[in-house]
Amino acid sequence: TNPKEAGDLASPNLALPQSSDGNSPLIDRFSERLDDWLIQKKRPHTVIRPPLGDSSPNSLLPLRVVSPAAMAGSHIRAELRIQDGCDAHCTFCIIPKIRKTLRSKTIADSVDEATRLVELGHPEIVLTGIFIGAYGHETALRRNQKNPQSQPLADLLDAIAQIPGLKRLRLSSMEPGDVSGPLLDAMVANSSVVVPHLHLPLQSGSDDILKRMNRQYRVGDYLEMIDTVNEALCTADGLPPAITTDIICGFPGETDAQFQQTYEVARQVGYLHMHVFPYSARSGTAAARWTDQHLAPDVLKARVRRLIDLESDPESGLSEVFRRRLVGHTIRVILEQPDKADPSVMTGRCDHYALIHVPTDLPRGTVCDVNITGLDGSRTLGELAPLNHPLSVLR
C-alpha cells in the first residue's frame, strides 16, 4: 500500500464513514474499549494513549492515512509501519548513518491505522519497521535501553489482534534478543489471528563473523531462541512454527570453515525459506573499508549456490522437508490469485507462510480452511475443507 501522511487527514480520497472527530464509527467504538482492555492485561509499563518513549515529536512515527487508491496493489496483505530508525551499527549496514533516530507509532495510532486498513478490505496486516524489536524504545541496543522490561510490542500485538474483521497478523524481522516471553505469550494468546511464523535473521552461523558484524547475539543465543519459539508456537495438532531467515554469504574475511558453520546451523534450524545474499559493500560502512578481506566473486557465488540448494533440493531441501510436514493437516489459507499455469487453481499463503495451490473458483480474498494433500515439486497442494463457502469472502 501507499498511505499518505497524517497531514492529509481531510483528504476526500479517504472514503470511510466519518464521525465528528474524523474517525470512522468502527474506530470510535473500538477505541472506547482499547485502554480498559489493555490495562486488564496487567503487563508492567504498558503504554497506550501517551506517546512511546520520549514525549518529543521527533520520537513519534506519524499516523498515516490509507486511501482507496492504495487498493490498486495487493488487496490481501497490507504493511503497517510501526517503527523506524536503527542505532545498532551492524558493520555491513548504512541505516544508522542516515536514520539513526528511533521513532515508534503509538499503540492508539497503530490501532487506528490498522482498523482503517481492515475497513478498506485487507484481511492480513504485517507489522514492519527497521528494527521492530525496539518498538517503543529509544535505542535498538538492548544493553542501553532505559526500561528493557517494558513490552510495548507485546501490548501492540494484543491490541491490533482485537480489531474486528482482521483475519491474520504477522510480525516482520526480529532479532533473537527481541523475541521475549511476553511477546510469545501474546502470540499464543491471539493465535486465532497471529500466525505461527517468524522471520529471524541468522546472517552467519559463525560467532567470529557475528562479532565482526557487530550483531547483538551469538550462535548459541540464536539456537536457544529457536528452541523457545518452536516450543511456544507449536500448534495444537503438532505443527512447528515456520521460520524464515536472512543470511549473508562471504562477509569480509569469512573462511570456508566459517561458511560451513552457517550451512550446518541452517540445516539444524530447518528453515522454510532463506533470503541468501552475497556480501555487497555499502559505502560508508565499516565492512566496506576492509577491502583486503573481501572475497572473490566466484567464491561468493558458490557459497550462495550451496545455501540455495540446501533449501530447494527437491528430495531433501529444507523447504521440501518443512512443507512435507504440512501434509495431512488443515490450515487456514487466504486466496490471493489464480495460478499462472492453471487458472482453475487459486494460490494463497497459509498461516505458516507456504504458498498453497487450491483447485477452486472462489475469488481472491476468501479466507478458507484447506486440507494439505501433498507436494508436487515446489508446489504445495491442497483441497478445500468441508463447510468452506463464499460467505467467508472479505469485501
N, C-alpha and C positions, 0 to 999 in steps of 0.2 A: 504494500500500500504506500501512498504518498501523502501522508497527512500534512496539514498546514499548521503553522504555529498559532498559539493561543491569541495572538493579537488580531486574528481574523475570526473571532468568535461570532461576530454578527453577519458572517458571510451568508448570502441567500442560498449558496450551494449546500448548506447543511440542512438537508430536508428531513429533520426529525421533529415530531410534535414537541413544542416548547412550552415550558411553564413560565411563570412571571420572572424567574431568575435566570432564564436561559437554558436550563436543563430540561431533559425530557421527563415526562411523568414517571417512567420506569426508574430513571436515575434518582429522582426525588424520593420515591418510595423505598428504594434500596438503601440510599444514604441515610435515611432516618434510622435504619436498624444497624448500620455498619459499626458505629462506635460501640454500642452496647454489646453487640455480638463478639467483637474482637476482645473487648475487656474481659468477657467471660472466659476467654482462653487462658487468662491469668499468666501469660508469659511476662517475665520482667522486662521493663524498659520498652514496652510496646509504644510505637509512635504512630498516631492515627491522623488526627487533624493538624497538629503542629508540623512545621517543616522538619525534615530529617536532618540530623547533624546540625551544623552551624545555621543560624537563622538568616544569614546573609543570602540575598537573592542569588549570588554567584554560586551557591552550593545546591541550588534547586534546578532540576530539569523541568522546563516549562511543559504545561499541558498542551497536547497537540489535538487538533480537530480534524477528523476524517470526513471528507465529503463523499457523496455517492460517486463522484467521478473516479475515485480511487478503486471502485469496484471493477473497473475495466481490466484489472490484473487478475490475480488468483482470488477467486471468490471463497476459497476454503480456508486458507491459513493466513492469519494476519500477525505481523510482528508488532509488539508493544515495547518500545524502548523505555526502560525504567532507570537506566544508569548510563553515565558517560564519563570518560576520562580514566587514566591509569597512571600511577606513580611507582609501579613496581620495578621498572627499569630492567626488564629482561634484555640481555645484551644483543639480541637479534631484532628488537622491536623499536620502531621510531615513535610510537604513540606518545610516550612520556615527554618527548621533546616538543610535541605540538599540542597535546591535550592532556596536560599533567593534572589539572584541577578536576577532582571528582565531583560529580553532580548526580543527585538522585531525585526521582519524581516522588512526591508524597504518595502515601497509600491512598488517600482520598482522591487525588488527581488520577492515579493509576486506575483505580476502580471506575472513575468517571469515563476515562478514555476506553477502557476495556468494555464497559457497558455500551458505549456508542458503537464500538466495533461489532458487538453481538447484535445490536439492533439493526445494523447495516447488513447482516446476514452471514458473518463469519462464525462458523461453528468451532473453529480452533484458533487459539491465541498462543504465540510463542513469546515468552519474556526474554528480551535481549538487552545487551549493553556491552561496553568494552570490557568490564570486569564485574559481572553481576553479583559475584560473591561478596563484593564490597558495597552492595546496595545499602544505603543508609549510613555508611561510614565515611569519614573524611580522608581515609587513606586505604590503599589496597594492601599495604604492608601490615599483616596481622599483628606483628610484634609492636607496632606503633599505634594501634587503634586504641582510642581512649576507653571504649566500652566494648571489648570483644565479646562479652557475654550477651550483648544485645542481639536479637534475632529478627531484625526488620524484614528480611527476605521471607522467613517462615510466616510472619504475620501477613505479609503481602499475599503470599500464596493462599493462605486461609481466606483472605478477603475476596480475592478475584474468583476463587473456586465457587463462591456462593452466588455468583451472578446468574440470574435466571436465563436459561437458553444457551449458556455456554456448555459445549459438549466435551471439549478437550483443551487441556492446558499443558504446555511444555516449558521447560527451562532450557536456555541455551548454555553455552560453555561454562563449566565450573572447574576450579582447581580443587585438589584433594582437601586442603585445609578449610575450604568453604562449605563442604558437604557435612553439615553438623547434624547432631542427633535431633534437635528441634526441627530442622529442615526436613529430614527424612520422616519424622513423626507427622509433619504437616502433609507430606506427600501421601503417606499411608492413610491418614485421616480423611483425605479428599480424593481417594483413589478412584471414585466414580468419575472424576474429571481429570485429575492429574495423572499423566501416563507413566508407566514403568520404563522410562527411557531417560538416560542422562548422557550428555556429551562431556567427556572427561579427558582433556588433552594430556597425553603422556609426554610428547616431544622427544624424549630419549629414555632408554632403559639403562643408561649408564649414570651412576652417581657423579662421576667426574665431569661428564658433559652437562648434567643438570646444574652442577655448581658453576661451571663456566657460563651457562645460560643465565645464571642468577635467578633460577626458579626457587620457589619457596617450599619445596618438598624434595624428598629423595625417593628412590625406588621403593624402599620398604614402606614409607608413608603411603605411597600410591597403592601398593598391593593390599595394604591393610584397609584402606578406604574402599577398594573394590570388594573385598570380602564383606565389609559392613553393608555396602549398598546391595550386594547380592542377597544377603540375609534379610535386610529390611524390606526390599521391594519385590521379593519372590511372590508371585500371585498365589491365590488360594488353591489353584489347580496345579501348582508346581512349576510354573514357567519362571525362569530367572528374568531380571530386567535386561533390556537391551542397552549395551554400552557402545558408544561410538567415540572416536578419538582423533587427535591431530598428532602427526609425527614429522619431525624434521630430519631428513637424511643428509649426512655429510656436513654436519656442523663443523666449523674450523677445528682441525686437529683430531677429528673423530677417527679412531683406528678401526681396523677390521674387527677386533675383539669387542670394542665398544658398540659397534653396529650390531654384532651378533647378540649382545646383551639386549638391545632393543627388540630384535627379532624374537628372542626367547620370551621376553615379557609380553609381547603382543600375542604370542601363541598361548601363553599361560592365561591371559585375561579372556581371550576368545571374543574379540570384538565382532559386532555385526558389520561395522563399516569403519575403515580408516581413511582419513584425509592425509595422504602422504605427499610431502613437499620436499623437493631438493632444496638444500640451503641456497638462499639468494641474498647477497649482501645488500643491506639498506644503508645508503649514505647517511652518516651522522650517528650510526650505532657503534657500540664498542667492537662488536664482532667484525664489522666491515674493515676495521683497522688491522685485523690480524691476517693480512694478506699472505704472509709467508706460510700460513697454515690452511689456506683454502684448498679444497680438494679438486682434483681434475674432473671435468665434466663427465667423462666416461665412468668414473668411479661413482659419482652421484647417480647417474642414470642406472647403473647396475644395481645399486642398493635400493633405489625406488622400485625397480622391477621386481626384486625379490619380495618386498613387502606387498606389492600389488598382487603378486602370485600367491602369497600366503593367504590373502583374503579371498581371492577369486578362483582358486583352483576348483574345477567342477566336481572333483571327488572328495577332497579333504580340506578345501578352503574354509577359513573361519566363518565367512558369511554362509556358506553351504551348511556347515555344522550347526550354526545357530538357527537358521531357518528350518532345518530338519526337525528341530525341537518343537517348532510351532505346529507341526503336522498332528492332526487329531484333536487340536484344541479349537475352541470357539472364541474368536477375538473380534472386538469392535473395529470396524473399518468405516472411514468416510470416503465415499466415492468422489473421485476428482475429475477424471477424464477418460474418454474411450482409449482402448489400446490402439496404437497406430497401425499395428499389423492386423487387428481383428476388431472392427467397430462394434461387434456384438458383445465384446468383453469390456467391462469397465475396470479401471485401475484406481487404487487409492491406498493411502498409508494406513496401516493398522496402528494400534496403540504402541506396539513395540517397534514402530518406525519402518518395518519392512514393507515394501510395495507389494500389494496383493492384486492378483488378476481374478476377476469375478464375472462369470457369464450372467449378464442381467441387462434389462432395458431401463432400470431405474435411473433417474437423472443425477447429475453431479450434485453434490451437497447432501445426498441421502446418507444418513447415519444408520448402519446396519450391522448385525452380528453375522459373522462369516465363519463357516467351518473350514479350517485349513486342510486341504485334501492331499497335497503333495507338491513336489518340486519338478520343474522342467527346465533344467539348466539354471539360468539366473532368475527365472520366473517362479514366484510362489503362487500356487493355485488355491482357489477356494470356491465354496458354494454358499449361497445364501442359506442361513439357518432358518428353520421354521419361524413363522409369525412376523417375518420382516414384511413391511408393506409401505407404499408410497407416503403414508401419513407421517413417516419419520423425516420427510424432506424438509429442510430448513428453507424458509422463504425470506 
